[in-house]
């Protein structure tokens, strides 16, 4: 069953990739670099348009295998990676539904950003939609294809996303209390 994914084709699109899926594998999502399909209750495959993106994301996942915020990596091919399937809503969809950002999630977001920095990624600028709330209510970060692309330690995508959701002030108030130095670095956003 897991080999069925080799029949899936992924192509560049205007904003998100396009794909042809002649298999019975469930489509999970797509972005700028690839499309993701569920292989089992514990694994999924991301198929990329560009081999370089597969290589970059595999490198990032290998770097973070000991981190609690990263999906497990199972296999890497020239244009795909097989990784842990994380069941749960994206932080973005959760916040749209609840319209509130509790402190325990703010704490986890801040931890994730610090952890990405600790892992040595030059880019720790993560979109709200790239945080997944796993079954254990812990955040995992997905979509690491561009962590080596640019130097960006300020999480402008996250802050912009939280602003659109009307939750930026809640997050920044938490950061101000928990980590005043980081707050001062980000407050000008």
Residue pairs with C-beta under 8 A, 6 or more apart in sequence:
1 39
1 40
2 39
2 40
2 43
2 45
2 82
4 23
4 24
4 25
5 23
5 25
5 37
5 39
5 45
5 47
5 80
7 22
7 23
8 19
8 20
8 21
8 22
8 23
8 25
8 35
8 37
8 47
9 19
9 20
10 17
10 18
10 19
10 34
10 35
10 47
10 48
10 49
10 79
11 17
11 18
11 19
11 20
11 49
12 18
12 49
15 32
16 30
16 31
16 32
17 30
17 31
17 32
17 33
17 34
17 35
17 49
19 27
19 30
19 35
19 47
21 27
21 37
23 37
25 37
25 38
25 39
25 45
26 37
26 38
27 35
27 36
27 37
28 36
28 37
28 38
28 44
28 85
29 35
29 36
30 36
31 143
33 48
33 49
33 50
33 53
33 57
33 143
33 145
33 146
34 46
34 47
34 48
34 49
34 53
34 54
34 145
35 46
35 47
36 44
36 45
36 46
36 47
37 44
37 45
37 47
38 44
38 85
39 45
39 82
39 85
40 85
41 85
41 87
42 84
42 85
43 74
43 82
43 83
43 84
43 85
44 82
44 83
44 84
44 85
45 80
45 81
45 82
45 83
46 54
46 57
46 80
46 81
46 83
47 79
47 80
48 54
48 57
48 79
48 80
48 145
49 79
50 79
51 78
51 79
53 145
53 146
54 76
54 77
54 78
54 79
54 80
54 81
54 145
56 144
56 145
56 146
56 147
56 148
56 149
57 81
57 143
57 144
57 145
58 73
58 76
58 81
59 148
60 70
60 121
60 144
60 145
60 147
60 148
61 70
61 71
61 73
61 81
61 83
61 144
62 73
63 119
63 120
63 121
64 70
64 119
64 144
65 72
65 73
67 115
67 119
68 115
68 138
69 111
69 112
69 115
69 116
69 138
69 139
69 140
69 141
70 140
70 141
70 144
71 83
71 84
71 86
71 140
71 142
72 83
72 84
73 81
73 82
73 83
73 84
74 82
74 83
74 84
75 81
75 82
76 82
86 132
86 134
86 140
86 142
87 134
87 135
88 132
88 133
88 134
88 135
89 97
89 132
89 133
90 128
90 129
90 130
90 131
90 132
90 133
91 105
91 109
91 128
91 129
91 131
91 132
91 133
91 139
92 127
92 128
92 129
92 131
92 161
92 165
93 129
94 133
95 101
95 128
95 162
95 165
95 167
96 165
99 165
99 166
99 167
100 167
100 170
101 162
101 167
101 170
101 171
101 174
103 174
104 137
105 133
105 139
106 170
106 171
106 174
106 175
106 178
107 174
107 178
108 138
108 139
109 131
109 139
109 158
109 171
110 174
110 175
110 178
110 179
110 182
111 139
112 126
112 131
112 139
112 141
113 124
113 126
113 155
113 158
116 124
116 126
116 141
116 147
117 124
117 153
121 144
121 147
121 148
122 147
122 148
122 150
122 151
122 152
123 146
123 147
123 148
123 149
123 150
123 151
123 152
123 153
124 147
124 152
124 153
124 155
125 152
125 153
125 154
125 155
125 156
125 157
125 158
126 141
126 155
126 157
126 158
127 143
127 157
127 158
127 161
128 157
128 158
128 161
128 162
128 165
129 161
130 141
130 142
130 143
131 139
131 140
131 141
131 142
132 139
132 140
132 141
132 142
133 139
134 140
154 185
154 186
154 189
155 186
156 189
159 168
159 171
159 186
159 189
162 168
162 170
162 171
172 183
172 186
172 187
175 182
175 183
175 186
176 183
176 187
